[in-house]
Amino acid sequence: MFTRFLTAAAFAALSINTASAGDRPAGKVTVVFDHALPNVPGKSMRGVLVEYGPGGGSPAHTHPKSAFIYATVLEGAIRSSVNGSPEKVYKAGENFYEEPGSHHEVSANASDTEPARLLAVFVVDTDEKELVTPVGQ
């Protein structure tokens, strides 16, 4: 279990931290929770903390086709656009979700001066290793 946690954390961190969106600094991603759902065989819940410094963001990306994601902004404000929807700013305490197979075109800090953090909770196939795939890879 602990090894799977470290593997998932490493993949998630590498997927987002190695590339930024345009000239924006990359975000920091940390898997903070990973637990198999005992009443849903083959599925796990993973909590992922995403931290963007001022002006930070992530490149356009997708998540596993099995992943349903519920995200809550913990601090600051996040600009987001999923599946061609109009870009929206979510402030601390607000949330959004992504259906399985969604394309996350915009995920960025809405501020150039303040940090922003969000917690993304994934319900995903337990054997899934990569939580984020940058578009074009």
OpenMM code with the backbone's topology and positions (N, CA, C; nanometers):
from openmm import Vec3, app, unit

residues = "MET PHE THR ARG PHE LEU THR ALA ALA ALA PHE ALA ALA LEU SER ILE ASN THR ALA SER ALA GLY ASP ARG PRO ALA GLY LYS VAL THR VAL VAL PHE ASP HIS ALA LEU PRO ASN VAL PRO GLY LYS SER MET ARG GLY VAL LEU VAL GLU TYR GLY PRO GLY GLY GLY SER PRO ALA HIS THR HIS PRO LYS SER ALA PHE ILE TYR ALA THR VAL LEU GLU GLY ALA ILE ARG SER SER VAL ASN GLY SER PRO GLU LYS VAL TYR LYS ALA GLY GLU ASN PHE TYR GLU GLU PRO GLY SER HIS HIS GLU VAL SER ALA ASN ALA SER ASP THR GLU PRO ALA ARG LEU LEU ALA VAL PHE VAL VAL ASP THR ASP GLU LYS GLU LEU VAL THR PRO VAL GLY GLN".split()
positions = [
    Vec3(0.0831, -0.1198, 0.0000),
    Vec3(0.0000, 0.0000, 0.0000),
    Vec3(0.0868, 0.1252, 0.0000),
    Vec3(0.1867, 0.1307, 0.0901),
    Vec3(0.2722, 0.2481, 0.0984),
    Vec3(0.3504, 0.2677, -0.0316),
    Vec3(0.3978, 0.1586, -0.0925),
    Vec3(0.4697, 0.1681, -0.2192),
    Vec3(0.3792, 0.2248, -0.3274),
    Vec3(0.2529, 0.1777, -0.3325),
    Vec3(0.1587, 0.2287, -0.4328),
    Vec3(0.1367, 0.3776, -0.4108),
    Vec3(0.1293, 0.4205, -0.2845),
    Vec3(0.1126, 0.5612, -0.2524),
    Vec3(0.2298, 0.6430, -0.3062),
    Vec3(0.3508, 0.5967, -0.2797),
    Vec3(0.4683, 0.6690, -0.3276),
    Vec3(0.4746, 0.6723, -0.4789),
    Vec3(0.4396, 0.5628, -0.5442),
    Vec3(0.4396, 0.5594, -0.6905),
    Vec3(0.3394, 0.6589, -0.7458),
    Vec3(0.2182, 0.6592, -0.6915),
    Vec3(0.1157, 0.7531, -0.7388),
    Vec3(0.1607, 0.8968, -0.7155),
    Vec3(0.2203, 0.9237, -0.6006),
    Vec3(0.2669, 1.0590, -0.5708),
    Vec3(0.3761, 1.1013, -0.6680),
    Vec3(0.4675, 1.0111, -0.6964),
    Vec3(0.5762, 1.0435, -0.7888),
    Vec3(0.5227, 1.0714, -0.9288),
    Vec3(0.4320, 0.9872, -0.9780),
    Vec3(0.3748, 1.0095, -1.1107),
    Vec3(0.2988, 1.1412, -1.1164),
    Vec3(0.2169, 1.1677, -1.0158),
    Vec3(0.1388, 1.2910, -1.0155),
    Vec3(0.2306, 1.4126, -1.0115),
    Vec3(0.3322, 1.4078, -0.9269),
    Vec3(0.4237, 1.5204, -0.9163),
    Vec3(0.4995, 1.5423, -1.0462),
    Vec3(0.5482, 1.4371, -1.1068),
    Vec3(0.6201, 1.4505, -1.2322),
    Vec3(0.5322, 1.5036, -1.3435),
    Vec3(0.4095, 1.4584, -1.3491),
    Vec3(0.3212, 1.4954, -1.4584),
    Vec3(0.2926, 1.6438, -1.4625),
    Vec3(0.2768, 1.7066, -1.3482),
    Vec3(0.2438, 1.8486, -1.3493),
    Vec3(0.3663, 1.9355, -1.3238),
    Vec3(0.4571, 1.8937, -1.2375),
    Vec3(0.5676, 1.9802, -1.1998),
    Vec3(0.6725, 1.9977, -1.3086),
    Vec3(0.6796, 1.9087, -1.4058),
    Vec3(0.7850, 1.9177, -1.5051),
    Vec3(0.7530, 2.0128, -1.6188),
    Vec3(0.6304, 2.0606, -1.6273),
    Vec3(0.5957, 2.1523, -1.7360),
    Vec3(0.5024, 2.2592, -1.6825),
    Vec3(0.5205, 2.3797, -1.7322),
    Vec3(0.4291, 2.4865, -1.6932),
    Vec3(0.3412, 2.5206, -1.8122),
    Vec3(0.2391, 2.5982, -1.7865),
    Vec3(0.1465, 2.6406, -1.8911),
    Vec3(0.1979, 2.7719, -1.9478),
    Vec3(0.2551, 2.7673, -2.0669),
    Vec3(0.3115, 2.8877, -2.1264),
    Vec3(0.4297, 2.9341, -2.0433),
    Vec3(0.4263, 3.0618, -2.0031),
    Vec3(0.5343, 3.1183, -1.9233),
    Vec3(0.5047, 3.1135, -1.7741),
    Vec3(0.3930, 3.0526, -1.7351),
    Vec3(0.3566, 3.0459, -1.5935),
    Vec3(0.4437, 2.9437, -1.5214),
    Vec3(0.4780, 2.9717, -1.3942),
    Vec3(0.5503, 2.8708, -1.3157),
    Vec3(0.4605, 2.7495, -1.2913),
    Vec3(0.5211, 2.6329, -1.2860),
    Vec3(0.4463, 2.5088, -1.2645),
    Vec3(0.3933, 2.5017, -1.1220),
    Vec3(0.2885, 2.4216, -1.1045),
    Vec3(0.2318, 2.4003, -0.9720),
    Vec3(0.3003, 2.2841, -0.9019),
    Vec3(0.2728, 2.2723, -0.7737),
    Vec3(0.3225, 2.1602, -0.6939),
    Vec3(0.2045, 2.0689, -0.6655),
    Vec3(0.2225, 1.9387, -0.6871),
    Vec3(0.1157, 1.8409, -0.6676),
    Vec3(0.1623, 1.7367, -0.5670),
    Vec3(0.0778, 1.7106, -0.4654),
    Vec3(0.1112, 1.6133, -0.3624),
    Vec3(-0.0087, 1.5222, -0.3382),
    Vec3(0.0113, 1.3905, -0.3488),
    Vec3(-0.0940, 1.2964, -0.3115),
    Vec3(-0.0958, 1.2915, -0.1594),
    Vec3(-0.2097, 1.3284, -0.0991),
    Vec3(-0.2191, 1.3356, 0.0462),
    Vec3(-0.3049, 1.2237, 0.1053),
    Vec3(-0.3744, 1.1482, 0.0193),
    Vec3(-0.4607, 1.0397, 0.0657),
    Vec3(-0.4765, 0.9398, -0.0463),
    Vec3(-0.4665, 0.8105, -0.0145),
    Vec3(-0.4859, 0.7045, -0.1142),
    Vec3(-0.5406, 0.5828, -0.0411),
    Vec3(-0.6664, 0.5483, -0.0698),
    Vec3(-0.7275, 0.4362, 0.0015),
    Vec3(-0.8248, 0.3625, -0.0897),
    Vec3(-0.8121, 0.2312, -0.0957),
    Vec3(-0.9074, 0.1490, -0.1708),
    Vec3(-1.0444, 0.1600, -0.1051),
    Vec3(-1.1490, 0.1691, -0.1870),
    Vec3(-1.2856, 0.1759, -0.1346),
    Vec3(-1.3339, 0.0344, -0.1056),
    Vec3(-1.3581, 0.0016, 0.0207),
    Vec3(-1.3928, -0.1361, 0.0556),
    Vec3(-1.5276, -0.1816, 0.0000),
    Vec3(-1.6180, -0.0895, -0.0281),
    Vec3(-1.7501, -0.1263, -0.0788),
    Vec3(-1.7637, -0.1101, -0.2299),
    Vec3(-1.6528, -0.0715, -0.2980),
    Vec3(-1.6528, -0.0572, -0.4437),
    Vec3(-1.5265, -0.1263, -0.4957),
    Vec3(-1.5329, -0.2571, -0.5182),
    Vec3(-1.4145, -0.3315, -0.5615),
    Vec3(-1.3492, -0.2699, -0.6861),
    Vec3(-1.2175, -0.2593, -0.6797),
    Vec3(-1.1413, -0.2081, -0.7932),
    Vec3(-1.1298, -0.0569, -0.7991),
    Vec3(-1.1911, 0.0142, -0.7040),
    Vec3(-1.1854, 0.1612, -0.7030),
    Vec3(-1.1155, 0.2109, -0.5778),
    Vec3(-1.0476, 0.3242, -0.5920),
    Vec3(-0.9811, 0.3906, -0.4807),
    Vec3(-1.0182, 0.5378, -0.4792),
    Vec3(-0.9983, 0.5994, -0.3624),
    Vec3(-1.0138, 0.7436, -0.3485),
    Vec3(-0.8758, 0.8008, -0.3222),
    Vec3(-0.8387, 0.9017, -0.4003),
    Vec3(-0.7094, 0.9676, -0.3817),
    Vec3(-0.7313, 1.1165, -0.3674),
    Vec3(-0.6719, 1.1729, -0.2653),
    Vec3(-0.6755, 1.3172, -0.2452),
    Vec3(-0.5452, 1.3761, -0.2954),
    Vec3(-0.5559, 1.4800, -0.3782),
    Vec3(-0.4387, 1.5425, -0.4379),
    Vec3(-0.4420, 1.6922, -0.4068),
    Vec3(-0.3388, 1.7409, -0.3377),
    Vec3(-0.3256, 1.8828, -0.3078),
    Vec3(-0.2488, 1.9482, -0.4225),
    Vec3(-0.3097, 2.0498, -0.4850),
    Vec3(-0.2468, 2.1242, -0.5941),
    Vec3(-0.2204, 2.2653, -0.5433),
    Vec3(-0.0935, 2.3071, -0.5498),
    Vec3(-0.0538, 2.4387, -0.5013),
    Vec3(0.0073, 2.5188, -0.6164),
    Vec3(-0.0493, 2.6374, -0.6405),
    Vec3(0.0020, 2.7278, -0.7435),
    Vec3(0.0543, 2.8541, -0.6765),
    Vec3(0.1780, 2.8892, -0.7077),
    Vec3(0.2303, 3.0171, -0.6637),
    Vec3(0.1648, 3.1277, -0.7456),
    Vec3(0.1936, 3.2526, -0.7126),
    Vec3(0.1385, 3.3628, -0.7901),
    Vec3(0.1677, 3.3448, -0.9393),
    Vec3(0.0635, 3.3552, -1.0205),
    Vec3(0.0793, 3.3405, -1.1655),
    Vec3(0.1009, 3.1978, -1.2117),
    Vec3(0.0980, 3.1007, -1.1213),
    Vec3(0.1268, 2.9617, -1.1563),
    Vec3(0.0101, 2.8915, -1.2235),
    Vec3(0.0406, 2.7802, -1.2880),
    Vec3(-0.0632, 2.7028, -1.3540),
    Vec3(-0.0094, 2.5715, -1.4061),
    Vec3(-0.0973, 2.4967, -1.4680),
    Vec3(-0.0634, 2.3671, -1.5259),
    Vec3(-0.0938, 2.3699, -1.6748),
    Vec3(-0.0208, 2.2899, -1.7525),
    Vec3(-0.0559, 2.2799, -1.8941),
    Vec3(-0.1891, 2.2071, -1.9095),
    Vec3(-0.2524, 2.2225, -2.0245),
    Vec3(-0.3759, 2.1477, -2.0523),
    Vec3(-0.3473, 1.9995, -2.0315),
    Vec3(-0.4466, 1.9289, -1.9734),
    Vec3(-0.4226, 1.7883, -1.9392),
    Vec3(-0.5537, 1.7104, -1.9344),
    Vec3(-0.5381, 1.5797, -1.9268),
    Vec3(-0.6502, 1.4904, -1.9032),
    Vec3(-0.6165, 1.4071, -1.7793),
    Vec3(-0.7192, 1.3394, -1.7294),
    Vec3(-0.7032, 1.2472, -1.6180),
    Vec3(-0.7478, 1.1096, -1.6663),
    Vec3(-0.7235, 1.0049, -1.5903),
    Vec3(-0.7645, 0.8713, -1.6343),
    Vec3(-0.9139, 0.8661, -1.6698),
    Vec3(-0.9454, 0.7839, -1.7680),
    Vec3(-1.0852, 0.7697, -1.8106),
    Vec3(-1.1738, 0.7154, -1.7000),
    Vec3(-1.1155, 0.6538, -1.5981),
    Vec3(-1.1941, 0.6013, -1.4860),
    Vec3(-1.2155, 0.7047, -1.3760),
    Vec3(-1.1516, 0.8220, -1.3857),
    Vec3(-1.1477, 0.9167, -1.2743),
    Vec3(-1.2657, 1.0138, -1.2732),
    Vec3(-1.3390, 1.0142, -1.1632),
    Vec3(-1.4342, 1.1210, -1.1327),
    Vec3(-1.3632, 1.2079, -1.0305),
    Vec3(-1.3634, 1.3398, -1.0527),
    Vec3(-1.2853, 1.4308, -0.9683),
    Vec3(-1.3751, 1.5398, -0.9117),
    Vec3(-1.3627, 1.5627, -0.7822),
    Vec3(-1.4339, 1.6698, -0.7137),
    Vec3(-1.3276, 1.7582, -0.6504),
    Vec3(-1.3213, 1.8845, -0.6911),
    Vec3(-1.2161, 1.9747, -0.6444),
    Vec3(-1.2748, 2.0888, -0.5629),
    Vec3(-1.2058, 2.1239, -0.4554),
    Vec3(-1.2449, 2.2354, -0.3699),
    Vec3(-1.1267, 2.3306, -0.3570),
    Vec3(-1.1498, 2.4581, -0.3805),
    Vec3(-1.0455, 2.5592, -0.3649),
    Vec3(-1.0294, 2.5870, -0.2156),
    Vec3(-0.9069, 2.5704, -0.1676),
    Vec3(-0.8773, 2.5896, -0.0258),
    Vec3(-0.8275, 2.7296, 0.0061),
    Vec3(-0.7575, 2.7899, -0.0908),
    Vec3(-0.6958, 2.9209, -0.0694),
    Vec3(-0.6862, 2.9930, -0.2027),
    Vec3(-0.7107, 3.1219, -0.2022),
    Vec3(-0.6970, 3.2008, -0.3239),
    Vec3(-0.8096, 3.1754, -0.4220),
    Vec3(-0.7749, 3.1796, -0.5507),
    Vec3(-0.8735, 3.1607, -0.6574),
    Vec3(-0.8084, 3.0860, -0.7726),
    Vec3(-0.8868, 2.9983, -0.8351),
    Vec3(-0.8386, 2.9123, -0.9439),
    Vec3(-0.9195, 2.9408, -1.0701),
    Vec3(-0.8496, 2.9630, -1.1815),
    Vec3(-0.9153, 2.9734, -1.3133),
    Vec3(-0.9220, 2.8331, -1.3708),
    Vec3(-1.0384, 2.7959, -1.4232),
    Vec3(-1.0553, 2.6608, -1.4752),
    Vec3(-1.1475, 2.6607, -1.5968),
    Vec3(-1.1167, 2.5710, -1.6888),
    Vec3(-1.2040, 2.5434, -1.8030),
    Vec3(-1.1900, 2.3953, -1.8351),
    Vec3(-1.3042, 2.3261, -1.8400),
    Vec3(-1.3070, 2.1826, -1.8660),
    Vec3(-1.3987, 2.1553, -1.9850),
    Vec3(-1.3506, 2.0753, -2.0791),
    Vec3(-1.4296, 2.0317, -2.1955),
    Vec3(-1.4890, 2.1471, -2.2751),
    Vec3(-1.4121, 2.2539, -2.2932),
    Vec3(-1.4572, 2.3649, -2.3760),
    Vec3(-1.5532, 2.4605, -2.3083),
    Vec3(-1.5771, 2.4414, -2.1785),
    Vec3(-1.6666, 2.5323, -2.1070),
    Vec3(-1.6000, 2.6697, -2.0963),
    Vec3(-1.6796, 2.7749, -2.0788),
    Vec3(-1.6184, 2.9064, -2.0576),
    Vec3(-1.5291, 2.9035, -1.9337),
    Vec3(-1.4203, 2.9773, -1.9391),
    Vec3(-1.3297, 2.9852, -1.8251),
    Vec3(-1.4032, 3.0473, -1.7069),
    Vec3(-1.3836, 2.9898, -1.5877),
    Vec3(-1.4496, 3.0385, -1.4671),
    Vec3(-1.3473, 3.0490, -1.3554),
    Vec3(-1.3670, 3.1453, -1.2669),
    Vec3(-1.2806, 3.1608, -1.1497),
    Vec3(-1.3562, 3.1080, -1.0284),
    Vec3(-1.2914, 3.0143, -0.9573),
    Vec3(-1.3457, 2.9567, -0.8347),
    Vec3(-1.2647, 3.0116, -0.7178),
    Vec3(-1.3345, 3.0644, -0.6173),
    Vec3(-1.2689, 3.1223, -0.5004),
    Vec3(-1.2681, 3.0225, -0.3850),
    Vec3(-1.1892, 3.0531, -0.2821),
    Vec3(-1.1790, 2.9656, -0.1652),
    Vec3(-1.3180, 2.9274, -0.1159),
    Vec3(-1.3375, 2.7965, -0.0950),
    Vec3(-1.4651, 2.7441, -0.0494),
    Vec3(-1.5559, 2.6972, -0.1624),
    Vec3(-1.5262, 2.7353, -0.2857),
    Vec3(-1.6066, 2.6910, -0.4000),
    Vec3(-1.5482, 2.5630, -0.4575),
    Vec3(-1.6304, 2.4911, -0.5337),
    Vec3(-1.5848, 2.3636, -0.5883),
    Vec3(-1.6367, 2.3418, -0.7295),
    Vec3(-1.5767, 2.2407, -0.7935),
    Vec3(-1.6193, 2.1981, -0.9268),
    Vec3(-1.5881, 2.0509, -0.9408),
    Vec3(-1.6402, 1.9895, -1.0457),
    Vec3(-1.6114, 1.8478, -1.0684),
    Vec3(-1.5743, 1.8259, -1.2135),
    Vec3(-1.5095, 1.7128, -1.2370),
    Vec3(-1.4737, 1.6693, -1.3720),
    Vec3(-1.5243, 1.5276, -1.3907),
    Vec3(-1.5979, 1.5073, -1.4984),
    Vec3(-1.6473, 1.3743, -1.5334),
    Vec3(-1.5309, 1.2895, -1.5859),
    Vec3(-1.5425, 1.1576, -1.5810),
    Vec3(-1.4387, 1.0707, -1.6374),
    Vec3(-1.4117, 1.1066, -1.7839),
    Vec3(-1.2825, 1.1097, -1.8182),
    Vec3(-1.2409, 1.1383, -1.9555),
    Vec3(-1.2399, 1.2854, -1.9920),
    Vec3(-1.2575, 1.3739, -1.8957),
    Vec3(-1.2619, 1.5171, -1.9246),
    Vec3(-1.1261, 1.5712, -1.9686),
    Vec3(-1.1314, 1.6805, -2.0453),
    Vec3(-1.0126, 1.7526, -2.0914),
    Vec3(-1.0083, 1.8841, -2.0145),
    Vec3(-0.9062, 1.9007, -1.9316),
    Vec3(-0.8920, 2.0212, -1.8488),
    Vec3(-0.8007, 2.1182, -1.9227),
    Vec3(-0.8626, 2.2125, -1.9954),
    Vec3(-0.7851, 2.3056, -2.0786),
    Vec3(-0.7132, 2.4125, -1.9977),
    Vec3(-0.7776, 2.4638, -1.8921),
    Vec3(-0.7181, 2.5700, -1.8105),
    Vec3(-0.7246, 2.5292, -1.6642),
    Vec3(-0.6113, 2.5356, -1.5972),
    Vec3(-0.6026, 2.5175, -1.4530),
    Vec3(-0.4888, 2.6075, -1.4063),
    Vec3(-0.5251, 2.7203, -1.3437),
    Vec3(-0.4230, 2.8190, -1.3100),
    Vec3(-0.4671, 2.9049, -1.1925),
    Vec3(-0.3691, 2.9619, -1.1256),
    Vec3(-0.3946, 3.0595, -1.0224),
    Vec3(-0.4537, 3.1832, -1.0895),
    Vec3(-0.5613, 3.2362, -1.0356),
    Vec3(-0.6250, 3.3552, -1.0925),
    Vec3(-0.5517, 3.4835, -1.0529),
    Vec3(-0.4550, 3.4730, -0.9620),
    Vec3(-0.3830, 3.5903, -0.9124),
    Vec3(-0.2356, 3.5851, -0.9511),
    Vec3(-0.1807, 3.7019, -0.9817),
    Vec3(-0.0373, 3.7140, -1.0080),
    Vec3(0.0392, 3.7545, -0.8820),
    Vec3(-0.0322, 3.7733, -0.7696),
    Vec3(0.0339, 3.8202, -0.6478),
    Vec3(0.0113, 3.7306, -0.5264),
    Vec3(-0.0921, 3.6467, -0.5281),
    Vec3(-0.1252, 3.5623, -0.4135),
    Vec3(-0.1198, 3.4142, -0.4521),
    Vec3(-0.0854, 3.3248, -0.3585),
    Vec3(-0.0867, 3.1806, -0.3880),
    Vec3(-0.2301, 3.1272, -0.3933),
    Vec3(-0.2450, 3.0074, -0.4486),
    Vec3(-0.3753, 2.9403, -0.4519),
    Vec3(-0.3528, 2.7912, -0.4304),
    Vec3(-0.4490, 2.7262, -0.3622),
    Vec3(-0.4415, 2.5822, -0.3378),
    Vec3(-0.5792, 2.5210, -0.3581),
    Vec3(-0.5792, 2.3980, -0.4100),
    Vec3(-0.7044, 2.3236, -0.4199),
    Vec3(-0.6799, 2.1781, -0.3830),
    Vec3(-0.7857, 2.1140, -0.3347),
    Vec3(-0.7825, 1.9712, -0.3054),
    Vec3(-0.8705, 1.9027, -0.4077),
    Vec3(-0.8106, 1.8137, -0.4864),
    Vec3(-0.8848, 1.7360, -0.5860),
    Vec3(-0.8983, 1.5940, -0.5321),
    Vec3(-1.0226, 1.5469, -0.5201),
    Vec3(-1.0483, 1.4113, -0.4722),
    Vec3(-1.0880, 1.3266, -0.5924),
    Vec3(-1.0075, 1.2252, -0.6198),
    Vec3(-1.0285, 1.1347, -0.7323),
    Vec3(-1.0960, 1.0072, -0.6838),
    Vec3(-1.1970, 0.9598, -0.7542),
    Vec3(-1.2442, 0.8226, -0.7421),
    Vec3(-1.1994, 0.7589, -0.8730),
    Vec3(-1.1084, 0.6619, -0.8617),
    Vec3(-1.0356, 0.6137, -0.9789),
    Vec3(-1.0095, 0.4636, -0.9651),
    Vec3(-0.9851, 0.3976, -1.0785),
    Vec3(-0.9462, 0.2567, -1.0728),
    Vec3(-0.8226, 0.2422, -0.9843),
    Vec3(-0.8249, 0.1461, -0.8940),
    Vec3(-0.7172, 0.1255, -0.7978),
    Vec3(-0.5816, 0.1039, -0.8651),
    Vec3(-0.5793, 0.0364, -0.9792),
    Vec3(-0.4517, 0.0072, -1.0447),
    Vec3(-0.4012, 0.1213, -1.1326),
    Vec3(-0.4706, 0.2328, -1.1366),
    Vec3(-0.4275, 0.3472, -1.2175),
    Vec3(-0.3019, 0.4085, -1.1573),
    Vec3(-0.1998, 0.4275, -1.2391),
    Vec3(-0.0724, 0.4816, -1.1910),
    Vec3(-0.0573, 0.6311, -1.2188),
    Vec3(-0.1008, 0.6772, -1.3350),
    Vec3(-0.0823, 0.8171, -1.3726),
    Vec3(-0.2131, 0.8923, -1.3553),
    Vec3(-0.2105, 0.9965, -1.2734),
    Vec3(-0.3308, 1.0744, -1.2488),
    Vec3(-0.3466, 1.1908, -1.3455),
    Vec3(-0.2370, 1.2338, -1.4074),
    Vec3(-0.2396, 1.3483, -1.4980),
    Vec3(-0.1581, 1.3155, -1.6221),
    Vec3(-0.2170, 1.3453, -1.7391),
    Vec3(-0.1442, 1.3303, -1.8661),
    Vec3(-0.1532, 1.4624, -1.9407),
    Vec3(-0.0389, 1.5330, -1.9563),
    Vec3(-0.0427, 1.6571, -2.0337),
    Vec3(-0.0919, 1.6281, -2.1765),
    Vec3(-0.1715, 1.7196, -2.2306),
    Vec3(-0.2225, 1.7039, -2.3664),
    Vec3(-0.1042, 1.7065, -2.4623),
    Vec3(-0.1064, 1.6146, -2.5587),
    Vec3(0.0020, 1.6066, -2.6564),
    Vec3(0.1046, 1.5002, -2.6241),
    Vec3(0.0862, 1.4283, -2.5117),
    Vec3(0.1805, 1.3221, -2.4767),
    Vec3(0.1145, 1.1879, -2.4833),
] * unit.nanometer
topology = app.Topology()
chain = topology.addChain("A")
for resn in residues:
    res = topology.addResidue(resn, chain)
    for name in ("N", "CA", "C"):
        topology.addAtom(name, app.Element.getBySymbol(name[0]), res)
